[in-house]
Amino acid sequence: MKASRLAAAGAVAATAVVVLSSPAFAHVTVQPEGTAAKGGYAVIDFKVPNERDDASTTKLEVAFPADHPLASVMPEPMPGWKIEVTKSKLAKPVESHGEQLTEAVTKVTWTADGKGIEPGYFEKFPVSVGALPEDTDTLVFKALQTYSNKEVVRWIEEQKQGDEEPENPAPVLELAAASEDGHHGSSATEEAADSASAENASASTAAPADSSDTTARVLGVVGIVVGVVGVAYGVLAGRRRSDA
């Protein structure tokens, strides 16, 4: 009986370790620095993790939404990367905040002229954009990630309501409502835009991928294992007393 209880406790602990230590799938994502409010301007970061153990990420291509063209798209210069901005004529002119757009940025490409993003690291690619549309809640950016071994991962699948997340989801930017006082965006967004160069001078160097998440998972695993062992010990101790 004692052996079976110990075996069961060990199985629970082992299962907890496997579940919590399994790495979360990392995707190419987009997030604003501050708030991305409808009708305003924002600095957005495309976060690119390297998911391969034997290759570096050497190229990122991001397609900008043609259904909601942006009048202003300005990527921040990044050491170690060559940046190319592609503009295209729109099939149909679009009015954006009183301005008639006949062409817009349709793609931004970053190509490494050094090591790129090495295994175990991620990098952020900042872009100043605006004016953000007022007639949608989200913007979808489809991305292609190229590795040094010529592998291309296509982050282009759009999430459909009610369905599970696709294997290679496209980055989606959530737009906040415009402020009631008529100003678009937030002070945090403005500060992010003004200080983007200073902040990203150090951030442009690839950083360890999700080290804080890994630490949290390890601590969680240790806590669960200690708890399970404690419970097992208490059960055995009680069993000994009752047998006596």
C-alpha positions as CSV (number, residue, x, y, z in Angstrom):
1,M,0.0,0.0,0.0
2,K,2.8,2.4,1.0
3,A,4.7,1.7,-2.3
4,S,1.6,2.2,-4.4
5,R,0.9,5.6,-2.7
6,L,4.5,6.7,-3.3
7,A,4.2,5.6,-6.9
8,A,1.0,7.6,-7.4
9,A,2.5,10.7,-5.8
10,G,5.5,10.4,-8.0
11,A,3.3,10.1,-11.1
12,V,1.4,13.2,-10.2
13,A,4.7,15.2,-9.6
14,A,6.1,13.9,-12.9
15,T,3.0,14.9,-14.8
16,A,3.1,18.4,-13.3
17,V,6.7,18.8,-14.3
18,V,6.0,17.7,-17.9
19,V,3.0,20.0,-18.3
20,L,4.6,23.1,-16.8
21,S,8.0,22.7,-18.3
22,S,6.6,22.3,-21.9
23,P,7.6,25.4,-23.8
24,A,4.8,27.6,-25.0
25,F,4.6,27.9,-28.8
26,A,6.0,31.3,-29.7
27,H,4.6,33.2,-32.7
28,V,5.4,36.4,-34.5
29,T,3.2,39.0,-32.8
30,V,2.6,42.7,-32.9
31,Q,2.0,45.0,-29.9
32,P,1.8,48.8,-29.4
33,E,4.2,50.8,-27.3
34,G,1.5,52.3,-25.1
35,T,-1.9,52.6,-26.8
36,A,-2.9,52.1,-30.5
37,A,-6.0,54.2,-30.5
38,K,-8.3,54.5,-33.5
39,G,-7.6,57.6,-35.5
40,G,-4.2,58.2,-33.9
41,Y,-0.6,57.4,-34.3
42,A,1.4,54.7,-32.5
43,V,4.7,52.9,-32.4
44,I,4.1,49.2,-32.8
45,D,6.6,46.4,-32.3
46,F,6.8,43.1,-34.3
47,K,8.2,40.6,-31.8
48,V,10.1,37.8,-33.6
49,P,11.3,34.7,-31.7
50,N,13.7,32.2,-33.1
51,E,12.1,28.8,-32.8
52,R,14.9,26.8,-34.3
53,D,17.9,25.2,-32.5
54,D,20.2,25.0,-35.6
55,A,19.4,28.2,-37.6
56,S,19.1,32.0,-37.2
57,T,16.3,34.2,-38.4
58,T,17.8,36.3,-41.2
59,K,14.7,38.0,-42.8
60,L,11.3,39.3,-41.8
61,E,8.7,40.4,-44.3
62,V,5.5,42.1,-43.0
63,A,2.6,42.8,-45.3
64,F,0.5,45.8,-44.3
65,P,-3.3,45.6,-44.6
66,A,-4.5,46.7,-48.0
67,D,-8.1,47.1,-46.8
68,H,-7.0,49.7,-44.3
69,P,-4.0,51.5,-45.8
70,L,-1.9,53.7,-43.5
71,A,-0.8,57.1,-44.7
72,S,2.4,57.0,-42.6
73,V,4.6,54.0,-42.0
74,M,8.2,54.6,-40.7
75,P,10.3,51.8,-39.4
76,E,13.1,52.6,-36.9
77,P,16.7,52.1,-38.1
78,M,18.1,48.9,-36.5
79,P,21.8,48.0,-36.3
80,G,22.5,44.7,-38.0
81,W,19.4,45.0,-40.3
82,K,18.8,46.4,-43.7
83,I,15.3,47.8,-44.1
84,E,13.2,48.1,-47.3
85,V,9.9,49.9,-47.5
86,T,7.6,48.9,-50.4
87,K,4.9,51.2,-51.6
88,S,2.2,50.2,-54.1
89,K,-0.6,52.0,-55.9
90,L,-4.0,51.3,-54.5
91,A,-6.5,49.7,-56.8
92,K,-9.0,52.2,-55.6
93,P,-8.1,55.6,-53.9
94,V,-9.0,55.6,-50.2
95,E,-9.9,58.6,-48.1
96,S,-8.2,58.6,-44.8
97,H,-8.8,61.5,-42.3
98,G,-9.6,63.9,-45.1
99,E,-6.7,62.8,-47.3
100,Q,-7.0,60.9,-50.5
101,L,-4.6,58.0,-50.7
102,T,-3.6,56.7,-54.1
103,E,-0.6,54.7,-52.8
104,A,0.4,53.3,-49.5
105,V,3.1,51.1,-47.8
106,T,2.2,47.5,-48.5
107,K,5.3,45.8,-47.1
108,V,8.3,46.3,-44.9
109,T,11.3,43.9,-45.1
110,W,14.1,43.5,-42.6
111,T,17.2,41.6,-43.9
112,A,20.0,40.8,-41.6
113,D,23.5,41.9,-42.6
114,G,25.0,40.2,-39.6
115,K,24.1,37.1,-37.5
116,G,20.4,37.9,-37.4
117,I,18.4,36.4,-34.5
118,E,20.3,33.4,-33.2
119,P,18.7,30.3,-31.5
120,G,17.3,31.1,-28.1
121,Y,16.7,34.8,-28.7
122,F,14.0,37.1,-30.0
123,E,14.1,40.6,-31.4
124,K,11.6,43.5,-31.7
125,F,11.1,45.5,-34.9
126,P,9.6,48.9,-34.2
127,V,7.5,50.9,-36.7
128,S,5.7,54.2,-36.3
129,V,2.3,54.0,-38.0
130,G,-0.8,56.2,-38.5
131,A,-3.3,57.5,-38.8
132,L,-4.9,54.3,-37.6
133,P,-8.4,53.5,-39.0
134,E,-11.5,54.3,-37.1
135,D,-13.8,51.8,-38.7
136,T,-12.2,48.6,-37.4
137,D,-11.1,47.0,-34.1
138,T,-8.1,45.1,-35.4
139,L,-5.4,45.2,-38.1
140,V,-4.0,42.0,-39.5
141,F,-0.4,41.9,-40.6
142,K,0.8,38.8,-42.4
143,A,4.5,38.0,-41.9
144,L,7.1,35.7,-43.4
145,Q,10.1,34.6,-41.3
146,T,13.1,33.3,-43.1
147,Y,15.9,31.2,-41.5
148,S,19.5,30.9,-42.4
149,N,18.8,27.3,-43.6
150,K,16.3,28.8,-46.2
151,E,13.3,27.6,-44.3
152,V,10.4,30.1,-44.5
153,V,7.6,30.1,-41.9
154,R,4.4,31.8,-43.1
155,W,2.6,33.6,-40.3
156,I,-0.5,34.3,-42.4
157,E,-3.4,32.4,-41.0
158,E,-6.3,34.5,-39.8
159,Q,-8.2,33.5,-36.6
160,K,-11.8,32.7,-37.2
161,Q,-14.3,33.3,-34.5
162,G,-15.1,30.1,-32.6
163,D,-12.2,28.1,-34.1
164,E,-9.0,27.1,-32.3
165,E,-5.9,29.2,-32.9
166,P,-4.3,28.3,-36.2
167,E,-0.9,26.7,-36.4
168,N,0.7,29.8,-37.9
169,P,-1.4,32.8,-36.9
170,A,-0.9,36.2,-38.5
171,P,0.0,39.0,-36.1
172,V,-3.1,41.0,-35.1
173,L,-3.0,44.6,-33.7
174,E,-5.9,45.4,-31.3
175,L,-7.1,49.0,-31.6
176,A,-8.3,51.0,-28.6
177,A,-11.2,53.5,-28.7
178,A,-10.3,57.1,-29.4
179,S,-10.3,59.3,-26.2
180,E,-13.5,61.3,-25.5
181,D,-11.6,64.6,-25.6
182,G,-11.0,64.2,-29.3
183,H,-7.3,63.3,-28.9
184,H,-6.2,60.1,-30.5
185,G,-3.7,57.8,-28.7
186,S,-2.2,58.4,-25.3
187,S,0.6,60.2,-23.6
188,A,2.3,56.8,-23.3
189,T,2.1,56.4,-27.1
190,E,3.5,59.8,-27.7
191,E,6.4,59.2,-25.2
192,A,7.0,55.9,-26.9
193,A,7.3,57.6,-30.3
194,D,9.5,60.3,-29.0
195,S,11.9,58.0,-27.1
196,A,11.8,55.0,-29.5
197,S,15.3,55.6,-30.7
198,A,16.8,55.8,-27.2
199,E,14.9,52.8,-25.9
200,N,15.6,50.5,-28.8
201,A,19.3,51.3,-29.1
202,S,19.9,48.7,-26.5
203,A,16.7,46.6,-27.3
204,S,17.8,46.1,-30.9
205,T,20.4,43.6,-29.7
206,A,18.6,40.3,-29.5
207,A,17.5,39.3,-26.0
208,P,17.1,35.9,-24.4
209,A,13.8,34.5,-25.4
210,D,11.2,34.5,-22.6
211,S,13.7,34.0,-19.8
212,S,11.3,35.3,-17.2
213,D,8.6,32.9,-18.3
214,T,11.1,30.0,-18.1
215,T,12.0,31.0,-14.6
216,A,8.4,31.3,-13.5
217,R,7.7,27.8,-14.9
218,V,10.7,26.3,-13.1
219,L,9.7,27.9,-9.8
220,G,6.1,26.6,-10.3
221,V,7.4,23.1,-11.0
222,V,9.5,23.1,-7.9
223,G,6.6,24.3,-5.7
224,I,4.3,21.6,-7.0
225,V,6.9,18.9,-6.6
226,V,7.6,20.0,-3.0
227,G,3.9,20.1,-2.2
228,V,3.2,16.6,-3.6
229,V,6.2,15.1,-1.7
230,G,4.9,16.8,1.5
231,V,1.4,15.3,1.0
232,A,2.9,11.9,0.3
233,Y,5.0,12.1,3.4
234,G,2.0,13.2,5.5
235,V,0.0,10.2,4.3
236,L,2.7,7.8,5.1
237,A,3.3,9.3,8.5
238,G,-0.4,9.0,9.3
239,R,-0.4,5.4,8.1
240,R,2.5,4.5,10.4
241,R,0.7,6.0,13.4
242,S,-2.5,4.1,12.6
243,D,-0.6,0.8,12.1
244,A,1.1,1.3,15.4
